[in-house]
Amino acid sequence: MRLKRSSILTKIVLVVLVVYALVMLIHIGERTSDAKALLEDLRRQNAALAADVDGMQYAIDNKDDPAVIEDIIRDKGYVYPGEEIFSAEH
């Protein structure tokens, strides 16, 4: 009779361990998915920042070029006298 009780107890412990392992695997899978999404977002941000750096480096390298100077000034919202700005934004 004692052997039968320990066998049932062993089966219960094994089932609990298997369920726990499955829950942990699901949790790890969700965390991995979240980490992949974060990594992709960081890669996009990195690419955008790299493009900004390239643009700034171009402006620095060509700081004496009148067209570059004009572009920088226009980006700040300045216009020639009598000139009007039209925007497609609403």
N, C-alpha and C positions, 0 to 999 in steps of 0.2 A: 504494500500500500504506500509506503514511503517513497519508493521509486516512482510511482505514478504521480505523486504530488510534486516532486522536484522536476519531473518532466514537463508538467503543465506550467510550473513557475518559469522554467527555462524558456518555454515557447512564448509566454507572455512577455518576458524580458526581451527576447529577440524581436517580437513584433513591435514593442515600444522603441527599440533601438532603430529598427528599419524605418518606422514612421518619422522618428527624429531625424534620421539621415536624409530622408526625402524632403522634409521641411527645410533643412539646412541647404540642400542642393537647390531648391527653388529660390530660397533667399539669396544665395550666392549668384544664381543666374540673374536675378533682378538687379543686384548690385553691379554685376558685370555689364549689363545692358545700360544702366545709368552711367557707368564710367565711360563706356564707348560713346554715348551721346555727348557727354561732357568733353571728351577728347576731340570729337569732331567739331564742337563749338569752339574750342580753344584753337584748333587748327585754322578755322575760318577767321577768327580774330587775329591770329598771327599773320595770316596772308594779308588781311586788310592793313594791319600795322606796317608790314613790310612794304606794301604799296605806298603808304604814307611816307615812310622813310625814303623810298626811292624818289618820290616827288620832291621832298625837301632837299635831298642830296642834289637833285637836278637843279633846283633853284639856287642852291649854294654854289654849285659849279658854274652856273651861268648868271651870276649876280650882276654882271656888267652888261648883259644883253637887255636892250630896251624893251623887247617884247616880253621877256620874263618879268621885268619890273612892272610893266603895265598889267600883266596877268595877276600878279600878287596884289597890286593896288585895287584892281577891279574885284578880286575875291573879297576884299575888305569892304566893298560897297561904294567905293568912290567912282565918280563919273566925270566926264569933261563938262565944262560949263555949257548949259543949254541941252545937254543930253538927257534923255529919259530912259528909265529902266522898265522893261516889260517883263513880266514873269508869268510862266505857265501854271504856277502854283495858285491854288484858290485860297 
